[in-house]
Amino acid sequence: MSRAHVHDPAIGLAFHAYITPLVVGLLYFVGAVGTSALTAAGHGIVALWPANAVLLAFLLHLRRGHWGSVLLAGLGADMLANMAIDQNIMASLPYGLITMAEVFLAASILRKRVNIGEILGSYHNAAQFFLWVGLVVPALGTFATTLLSEQAFGTLFLSRFAADALGLLIFTPFLLALLGGHFRHFYDKKSWPRRLEILVLLLLTGVISAAVFSISHLSVLFLIAVPVTAVTIRFGWLFTKVALVIVGGTGALELALGLGAVPVLYDEIVRETLYFQLFLASLQFTQWPLAIAFEARKHLFRQMQNSERSLRELAEHSSILMLTFDLQGVCIKAAGSSALLLGRAAETLPGLGFADLTIDRGHGLSAAHNLAMDMPNELHLAEFEVPGKKGIWLEAKFGALTDDDGRCLGTLATVHNISVRKHHEAELVRLSTTDSLTGLLNRAGFLSRLKQELNNDRRGVLSLAMIDVDRFKLINDNCGHQTGDIVLQEIARRISFEVRSSDAVGRLGGDEFVVLLSTTSLEQAEHVCERVVASISTAPVKLPSGETMHTAISCGLSKYVPGISAEDLLHEADLALYTAKRGGRNQFVSA
């Protein structure tokens, strides 16, 4: 690899160590000579001194180890500037030392008390910046130079103090933003319409400032605040700095050349300068709080956006869905795992009502929604099954949404999946109503099913068959209970095979079975009973030992008539069963 392509950090540090002081010195020299030349061409009073802001901005931007070379470059530039305007270079040395001490003091204090990255980003930083850079340090420097020149204190002292303070206050934030690359970052980040908009506003600020300062009526000075405020509101503190530099530079230039409204009104030059400085200070101190307030609002808005984005991402990656409903129960906002829970994207939910979200037309959700609005201090629950996703159950917790006056605006429902819980509950119900040996309904389960069917008042469509295994006690006594269990399981299987899925088969206990038949006629029910009896007796039960055992059952059938109770229906079937057993077994008898 060629040595020309090798990056040496030492070379870079040396480059900055030599170039930066030269740049600072050149900028300070241009600022000092330019300001002095314009002042000499006009009335001889400096209204705004920006040169010190160059030194202060570079000191705040650089590490403290580079301050010495920058201050030396500034001192040399100050002496050269004095020589350029026909002053004794050695006589200007004390004034240059006072200036360097002033800038060094300001930079040292600000480094300790202010976050340089946000030098005017908060009211605390702004107050500290104004106190030290706008009052204390310029006052000390002006006081020292006044004593050195043996001039009287008065309006001239105030004018010099204001020129130094305003120069630091206006130009330092602008130069810091420039050195920090903030304007370049804005250019890279913003679109062309936004770039064009700020350019137009800044040009408008310059045009209005030049026009207003040229008009011989002070009543129109307020017009300058209009574009500056527009810049502040639209683009924040970053470009407020630029607007203030434009206003200050334009006014100082016209004042130095003896133009505009102020010279017409006042005869004394110092008072003209003081009035301009007072206007510039008032403009700056009205824009500072406004810019800080808008920056704080933008920061808060960004925090809220980030918080909302974080909450949305958290909700989307969790099993929670949040739905906001208006007073009429129409979804107006959705956030969270809607695709996981409802099988549809969140953006498709706004505009839907409760009936669109459940298979029961939204009755449960609507009731919970109304209760939440009637009792806003409580949460109200509703469970519902998702349409098109059988077995998926959700629970919605409704709470009222109110405004500052306590008026109800709607409800917020937090939805989560309860399918596991519902399945577990269903399994518990199944186990509590199921016979563990045969898998049929147990006594409690069958009686519950029987009463449910009778409450439907099927009017003669139901029949009930009681079944008992013939001589089952002999099977248990001779072959053992294990064989007896195998026989009961096989009989249960054959009974279930002969009936329809809509019929209910149960084991009441021991060798006693019961069947609830949903048939269109008694003849059809009798035919089913005949098949059941035949299926048991025609084929022997195979045992694990390889042996077989012949079994048979007796069956009694009763028919439902309107008004009969479950107990009476069972009793009639039991009487028919008794008749079948007494008549020789292995048969069925209809009551």
VOGU-3710 file (C-alpha; in Angstrom, 3 decimals, decimal comma):
1> msrahvhdpa> 0,000/0,000/0,000  1,321/3,457/-0,860  2,218/5,717/2,078  0,080/8,435/0,488  -2,999/6,426/1,424  -2,064/5,861/5,085  -4,010/8,052/7,542  -1,788/9,340/10,340  -3,763/10,739/13,336  -0,756/12,839/14,359
11> iglafhayit> -0,855/14,625/11,007  -4,560/15,383/11,480  -4,000/16,802/14,966  -1,123/18,947/13,760  -3,234/20,158/10,859  -6,012/21,332/13,179  -3,534/22,767/15,681  -2,146/25,139/12,992  -5,134/25,748/10,742  -7,770/26,464/13,407
21> plvvgllyfv> -5,893/29,427/14,990  -5,270/30,851/11,527  -8,961/30,606/10,653  -9,942/32,179/13,985  -7,439/34,973/13,569  -8,585/35,681/10,012  -12,267/35,764/10,990  -11,581/37,991/13,976  -9,477/40,342/11,863  -12,161/40,606/9,159
31> gavgtsalta> -14,887/41,187/11,746  -12,921/43,818/13,666  -11,639/45,693/10,619  -14,980/45,518/8,831  -16,897/46,840/11,832  -14,353/49,560/12,459  -14,266/50,607/8,787  -18,054/50,883/8,606  -18,105/52,824/11,851  -15,436/55,205/10,584
41> aghgivalwp> -17,396/55,699/7,361  -20,482/56,598/9,392  -20,794/58,437/12,668  -17,968/56,698/14,548  -20,036/54,763/17,123  -20,027/50,935/17,154  -23,564/49,560/17,476  -22,689/45,851/17,321  -19,308/44,147/17,843  -19,337/40,554/16,442
51> anavllafll> -15,583/39,870/16,522  -15,503/38,649/20,136  -18,273/36,159/19,340  -15,898/34,453/16,881  -13,377/33,795/19,646  -16,026/32,708/22,165  -17,718/30,301/19,708  -14,417/28,605/18,834  -13,391/28,301/22,484  -16,707/26,681/23,356
61> hlrrghwgsv> -16,470/24,382/20,339  -12,859/23,255/20,899  -11,233/21,293/23,705  -9,678/23,366/26,444  -6,193/22,297/25,365  -6,569/24,334/22,124  -7,663/27,535/23,832  -4,146/28,973/24,165  -3,418/29,019/20,430  -6,872/30,412/19,642
71> llaglgadml> -6,487/33,256/22,167  -3,005/34,065/20,861  -4,381/34,152/17,316  -7,155/36,453/18,486  -4,727/38,770/20,240  -2,545/38,974/17,150  -5,546/39,619/14,924  -6,748/42,361/17,288  -3,379/44,140/17,174  -3,234/43,809/13,364
81> anmaidqnim> -6,736/45,196/13,086  -5,795/48,225/15,201  -2,721/48,754/13,050  -4,896/48,562/9,922  -7,064/51,432/11,161  -4,047/53,645/11,875  -3,616/53,001/15,580  -0,420/52,349/17,501  -0,035/48,604/17,598  1,682/48,625/20,976
91> aslpyglitm> -0,847/51,025/22,453  -3,598/48,580/21,477  -1,942/45,658/23,308  -3,636/46,319/26,697  -7,028/46,554/25,003  -6,364/43,287/23,206  -5,382/41,578/26,457  -8,588/42,816/28,103  -10,604/41,397/25,195  -8,859/38,007/25,400
101> aevflaasil> -9,395/37,897/29,164  -13,074/38,761/28,688  -13,597/35,969/26,151  -11,608/33,469/28,229  -13,679/34,284/31,336  -16,955/33,920/29,430  -15,915/30,559/27,926  -14,717/29,204/31,284  -17,940/30,140/33,082  -20,194/28,795/30,337
111> rkrvnigeil> -18,311/25,486/30,220  -19,108/24,975/33,911  -22,690/26,262/34,024  -24,261/25,544/30,622  -24,718/22,530/28,366  -22,838/23,801/25,321  -24,734/21,453/23,004  -27,991/23,181/24,038  -26,699/26,610/24,962  -30,167/28,142/24,603
121> gsyhnaaqff> -32,177/24,937/24,714  -33,798/25,656/28,080  -34,738/28,598/30,265  -31,927/27,747/32,700  -29,281/27,715/29,963  -30,688/30,921/28,452  -30,654/32,684/31,826  -27,057/31,633/32,485  -25,980/32,645/28,996  -27,637/36,070/29,295
131> lwvglvvpal> -26,288/36,681/32,821  -22,653/36,016/32,039  -22,342/36,800/28,327  -24,939/39,562/28,173  -24,248/41,314/31,493  -21,351/40,397/33,772  -18,454/39,656/31,405  -19,143/42,526/28,893  -19,614/44,941/31,802  -16,240/43,975/33,264
141> gtfattllse> -14,509/44,282/29,898  -16,103/47,644/29,080  -15,319/48,927/32,576  -11,642/47,947/32,191  -11,256/49,556/28,768  -13,025/52,705/29,983  -10,596/53,033/32,906  -7,684/52,396/30,571  -8,797/55,123/28,158  -9,628/57,514/31,004
151> qafgtlflsr> -12,971/58,374/29,441  -15,980/59,462/31,488  -18,744/56,999/32,277  -22,115/57,751/30,716  -24,101/57,044/27,586  -20,957/56,207/25,625  -20,090/53,545/28,222  -23,596/52,075/27,888  -23,344/52,047/24,105  -19,991/50,222/24,141
161> faadalglli> -21,235/47,763/26,730  -24,380/47,066/24,655  -22,365/46,644/21,448  -20,108/44,066/23,098  -22,975/42,232/24,883  -25,294/42,125/21,877  -22,493/40,980/19,602  -21,818/38,040/21,911  -25,498/37,242/22,490  -26,508/37,322/18,828
171> ftpfllallg> -23,502/35,900/16,995  -22,183/33,262/19,451  -25,207/30,889/19,196  -25,212/31,280/15,402  -21,500/30,476/15,079  -21,764/27,523/17,476  -24,560/26,050/15,347  -22,443/26,609/12,248  -19,387/24,939/13,779  -21,502/22,068/15,085
181> ghfrhfydkk> -22,838/21,283/11,603  -26,467/21,891/12,613  -27,332/23,742/9,424  -25,782/21,034/7,287  -27,744/18,432/9,223  -30,951/20,368/8,571  -30,136/20,577/4,860  -29,452/16,835/4,639  -32,539/15,866/6,605  -35,210/18,180/5,195
191> swprrleilv> -36,952/18,044/1,842  -36,590/20,679/-0,869  -39,920/22,390/-0,025  -38,772/22,839/3,582  -35,389/24,174/2,470  -37,087/26,603/0,112  -39,506/27,707/2,825  -36,776/28,692/5,301  -34,823/30,428/2,549  -37,870/32,531/1,623
201> lllltgvisa> -38,545/33,413/5,274  -34,928/34,471/5,864  -34,892/36,566/2,673  -38,170/38,139/3,775  -36,612/38,916/7,160  -33,696/40,679/5,477  -35,892/42,644/3,056  -38,314/43,782/5,763  -35,446/44,709/8,105  -33,705/46,761/5,420
211> avfsishlsv> -36,973/48,478/4,464  -38,064/49,223/8,021  -34,690/50,581/9,100  -34,760/52,860/6,042  -38,179/54,327/6,868  -38,208/57,501/8,947  -41,042/56,299/11,226  -40,273/54,272/14,323  -43,859/53,019/14,533  -43,163/50,414/11,847
221> lfliavpvta> -40,253/48,770/13,687  -42,637/46,102/15,001  -42,930/44,744/11,446  -39,490/43,203/11,810  -40,801/40,890/14,508  -43,333/39,358/12,100  -40,939/37,350/9,859  -38,630/36,603/12,796  -41,534/35,120/14,749  -42,603/33,148/11,686
231> vtirfgwlft> -39,100/31,684/11,469  -39,198/30,783/15,162  -42,573/29,085/14,946  -41,862/27,173/11,752  -38,223/26,171/12,285  -37,383/26,676/15,941  -34,364/28,103/17,657  -31,844/26,978/15,016  -32,998/29,504/12,432  -34,084/32,128/14,962
241> kvalvivggt> -30,330/32,574/15,428  -29,949/33,276/11,726  -32,886/35,693/11,675  -31,461/37,677/14,608  -28,072/37,876/12,889  -29,786/39,189/9,742  -31,767/41,821/11,677  -28,783/42,873/13,787  -26,408/43,028/10,834  -28,850/44,964/8,654
251> galelalglg> -29,655/47,503/11,348  -26,029/47,982/12,399  -25,001/48,494/8,774  -27,650/51,150/8,107  -26,936/52,836/11,435  -23,194/52,913/10,723  -23,860/54,556/7,352  -26,237/57,100/8,887  -29,387/55,788/7,225  -32,868/55,089/8,438
261> avpvlydeiv> -35,411/56,152/10,970  -33,265/56,497/14,061  -30,927/59,256/12,804  -33,909/61,291/11,634  -35,541/61,223/15,028  -32,488/61,817/17,241  -29,736/64,357/16,823  -27,210/62,743/19,147  -25,338/59,812/17,661  -24,909/57,930/20,920
271> retlyfqlfl> -28,606/58,068/21,657  -29,314/56,825/18,153  -27,078/53,852/18,795  -28,584/53,180/22,224  -32,092/53,214/20,801  -31,141/50,696/18,101  -29,415/48,496/20,673  -32,481/48,669/22,910  -34,713/47,616/20,020  -32,366/44,763/19,113
281> aslqftqwpl> -32,225/43,585/22,730  -36,009/43,684/23,073  -36,429/41,719/19,833  -33,947/39,130/21,003  -35,470/38,707/24,429  -38,962/38,311/22,998  -37,770/35,630/20,592  -35,700/33,673/23,116  -38,616/32,551/25,336  -40,762/31,860/22,287
291> aiafearkhl> -38,062/29,750/20,652  -37,359/27,847/23,876  -41,079/27,210/24,420  -41,514/25,875/20,881  -38,411/23,711/21,209  -39,736/22,315/24,494  -43,092/21,617/22,862  -41,414/19,858/19,937  -39,301/17,823/22,339  -42,380/16,872/24,346
301> frqmqnsers> -44,245/15,980/21,164  -41,350/13,785/20,037  -41,322/12,098/23,447  -45,060/11,498/23,200  -44,643/10,080/19,703  -41,839/7,819/20,892  -43,911/6,745/23,894  -46,933/6,043/21,714  -44,752/4,181/19,234  -43,229/2,142/22,059
311> lrelaehssi> -46,644/1,355/23,501  -47,942/0,408/20,069  -44,961/-1,867/19,415  -45,342/-3,373/22,882  -49,028/-3,976/22,285  -48,414/-5,411/18,831  -45,868/-7,875/20,200  -48,034/-8,869/23,131  -51,317/-10,743/23,265  -53,309/-7,603/24,069
321> lmltfdlqgv> -55,577/-5,572/21,809  -56,832/-2,110/22,789  -60,019/-0,867/21,132  -61,524/2,588/21,556  -65,289/2,947/20,995  -67,407/6,076/20,691  -70,694/6,600/22,489  -72,587/4,596/19,846  -70,257/1,598/20,161  -68,363/2,142/16,909
331> cikaagssal> -64,631/1,396/16,977  -62,609/4,561/16,329  -59,095/3,349/17,180  -57,288/0,026/17,460  -53,804/-0,848/18,679  -52,197/-4,175/19,455  -52,243/-7,747/18,259  -55,492/-7,593/16,308  -54,244/-10,013/13,674  -53,402/-12,563/16,359
341> llgraaetlp> -56,696/-12,172/18,227  -59,274/-11,261/15,610  -57,590/-12,478/12,457  -57,650/-9,030/10,834  -55,332/-6,008/10,707  -55,790/-3,177/13,225  -56,391/-0,596/10,482  -59,488/-2,523/9,346  -61,212/-2,305/12,752  -62,140/1,425/12,957
351> glgfadltid> -65,695/1,886/11,769  -66,860/-1,564/12,887  -69,524/-2,118/15,522  -69,900/-4,812/18,162  -71,987/-6,985/15,837  -69,036/-7,219/13,415  -66,684/-8,583/16,073  -68,593/-11,490/17,609  -70,767/-14,411/16,576  -73,557/-13,408/18,986
361> rghglsaahn> -74,173/-10,071/17,204  -72,244/-8,233/19,884  -74,826/-8,488/22,675  -72,264/-9,150/25,396  -69,903/-6,410/24,217  -72,730/-3,914/23,894  -73,946/-4,642/27,420  -70,453/-4,202/28,916  -69,958/-0,991/26,890  -73,206/0,494/28,195
371> lamdmpnelh> -72,453/-0,527/31,784  -69,010/1,103/31,576  -70,586/4,393/30,476  -73,247/4,173/33,216  -70,691/3,260/35,919  -67,431/4,929/34,801  -65,509/4,021/37,962  -65,743/0,287/37,341  -64,477/-2,189/34,769  -67,011/-4,430/33,034
381> laefevpgkk> -66,187/-7,747/31,378  -67,549/-9,470/28,309  -66,527/-12,809/26,808  -67,066/-13,555/23,140  -66,108/-16,070/20,491  -64,317/-14,816/17,380  -66,282/-15,207/14,115  -64,722/-17,726/11,762  -62,254/-18,972/14,408  -64,120/-21,655/16,322
391> giwleakfga> -62,745/-22,253/19,771  -61,038/-18,851/20,002  -62,462/-16,987/22,978  -61,591/-13,417/23,972  -62,327/-11,336/27,033  -62,863/-7,571/26,809  -62,507/-5,278/29,842  -64,460/-2,066/29,260  -63,659/1,202/31,002  -65,152/4,635/30,404
401> ltdddgrclg> -63,247/7,444/28,647  -64,031/10,915/30,001  -62,903/14,471/29,293  -61,650/17,029/31,834  -65,233/17,929/32,741  -66,141/14,313/33,467  -68,277/13,876/30,350  -68,190/10,391/28,873  -66,609/10,211/25,411  -66,857/6,461/24,909
411> tlatvhnisv> -65,067/3,385/26,207  -61,680/1,712/26,030  -61,714/-2,079/25,804  -58,637/-4,153/26,588  -58,970/-7,494/24,829  -56,938/-10,635/25,529  -57,175/-14,299/24,653  -58,896/-16,559/27,193  -59,175/-19,628/24,956  -56,955/-21,728/27,224
421> rkhheaelvr> -59,054/-20,828/30,228  -62,307/-21,519/28,376  -61,006/-24,840/27,124  -59,887/-25,720/30,627  -63,301/-24,802/32,005  -64,995/-26,848/29,294  -62,743/-29,794/30,098  -63,633/-29,538/33,782  -67,322/-29,492/32,874  -66,825/-32,488/30,590
431> lsttdsltgl> -65,005/-34,435/33,284  -67,690/-33,625/35,828  -70,416/-34,911/33,505  -68,606/-37,879/31,946  -68,399/-41,468/33,131  -64,732/-42,323/33,561  -65,146/-46,004/32,580  -67,198/-45,780/29,402  -66,797/-42,177/28,295  -70,565/-41,735/28,254
441> lnragflsrl> -72,465/-39,096/30,195  -72,625/-39,880/33,897  -75,793/-39,544/35,942  -75,351/-35,790/36,546  -74,462/-35,099/32,940  -77,353/-37,082/31,535  -79,938/-35,577/33,887  -78,700/-32,086/32,963  -79,004/-32,924/29,255  -82,462/-34,451/29,796
451> kqelnndrrg> -83,790/-31,390/31,625  -82,310/-29,098/28,979  -84,073/-31,029/26,191  -87,380/-31,107/28,087  -87,205/-27,341/28,613  -87,045/-26,949/24,845  -90,531/-28,549/24,728  -89,904/-30,695/21,661  -93,592/-31,834/21,794  -93,489/-35,571/21,330
461> vlslamidvd> -90,185/-35,895/19,499  -88,234/-37,294/22,479  -88,129/-40,879/23,740  -86,147/-42,360/26,600  -84,751/-45,906/26,798  -83,569/-47,538/30,034  -81,100/-50,427/29,536  -79,853/-53,020/32,002  -77,285/-55,793/31,356  -78,822/-59,225/31,877
471> rfklindncg> -77,279/-61,260/34,717  -74,343/-58,820/35,060  -73,807/-59,831/38,715  -72,884/-63,343/37,595  -70,244/-61,911/35,221  -68,612/-59,993/38,053  -68,841/-62,904/40,481  -67,567/-65,591/38,086  -65,088/-63,662/35,914  -64,061/-60,742/38,084
481> hqtgdivlqe> -64,654/-57,022/38,033  -61,988/-56,407/35,368  -63,941/-58,581/32,935  -67,132/-56,864/34,001  -65,587/-53,472/33,165  -64,589/-54,747/29,703  -68,142/-55,916/29,103  -69,583/-52,528/30,157  -67,163/-50,682/27,872  -68,078/-52,843/24,864
491> iarrisfevr> -71,815/-52,522/25,514  -71,420/-48,731/25,788  -69,570/-48,700/22,466  -72,268/-50,731/20,699  -75,107/-48,607/22,072  -73,369/-45,408/20,925  -72,795/-46,924/17,488  -76,514/-47,637/16,966  -77,792/-44,140/17,860  -77,259/-40,791/16,205
501> ssdavgrlgg> -74,798/-38,119/17,327  -77,703/-35,888/18,325  -78,907/-38,547/20,797  -77,560/-38,691/24,354  -76,219/-41,904/25,917  -75,447/-42,166/29,613  -74,444/-44,621/32,297  -76,489/-44,056/35,444  -74,346/-46,453/37,485  -73,391/-50,119/37,683
511> defvvllstt> -74,766/-51,907/34,607  -77,590/-49,425/34,042  -77,555/-47,343/30,833  -79,977/-44,746/29,474  -80,528/-43,281/26,001  -82,351/-40,062/25,100  -83,600/-40,416/21,538  -84,528/-37,442/19,390  -86,903/-39,130/16,939  -89,838/-38,138/14,783
521> sleqaehvce> -92,076/-41,043/15,927  -92,376/-43,727/18,554  -92,005/-46,396/15,871  -88,580/-45,056/14,915  -87,504/-45,069/18,572  -88,682/-48,678/18,917  -86,683/-49,636/15,835  -83,540/-48,107/17,386  -84,102/-50,070/20,593  -84,493/-53,314/18,620
531> rvvasistap> -81,164/-52,689/16,879  -79,438/-51,942/20,170  -80,733/-55,181/21,792  -79,729/-57,193/18,726  -76,229/-55,663/18,488  -75,462/-56,771/22,051  -76,756/-60,341/21,841  -75,667/-61,370/18,339  -71,915/-60,865/18,775  -69,959/-62,053/21,838
541> vklpsgetmh> -67,579/-59,750/23,680  -63,926/-60,534/23,067  -61,782/-60,611/26,217  -58,030/-59,850/26,417  -57,398/-63,549/27,178  -58,772/-64,469/23,764  -61,941/-65,926/25,173  -65,397/-64,625/24,303  -68,455/-63,954/26,369  -72,099/-63,791/25,283
551> taiscglsky> -74,061/-60,918/26,757  -77,562/-59,527/26,487  -79,531/-56,517/27,651  -83,090/-55,622/28,548  -84,562/-52,283/27,404  -87,581/-50,255/28,438  -88,841/-47,344/26,291  -90,995/-44,358/27,279  -92,246/-41,515/25,119  -92,244/-37,856/26,114
561> vpgisaedll> -95,568/-36,109/26,287  -95,954/-32,387/27,008  -95,957/-31,583/30,693  -94,210/-34,734/31,873  -91,247/-34,242/34,174  -87,817/-35,788/33,806  -88,398/-37,957/36,870  -91,721/-39,297/35,510  -90,190/-40,009/32,103  -87,369/-41,966/33,754
571> headlalyta> -89,835/-43,786/35,987  -91,994/-44,922/33,046  -88,933/-46,164/31,175  -87,809/-47,989/34,304  -91,215/-49,689/34,600  -90,960/-50,780/30,952  -87,468/-52,141/31,652  -88,778/-54,113/34,613  -91,458/-55,569/32,357  -88,829/-56,599/29,799
581> krggrnqfvs> -86,766/-58,383/32,461  -89,763/-60,124/33,928  -90,799/-61,180/30,423  -87,599/-63,129/29,770  -84,832/-60,509/29,223  -82,902/-59,862/25,986  -85,735/-57,723/24,649  -87,242/-54,273/24,787  -90,662/-53,185/25,977  -92,357/-49,904/25,160
591> a> -94,384/-48,226/27,915
//
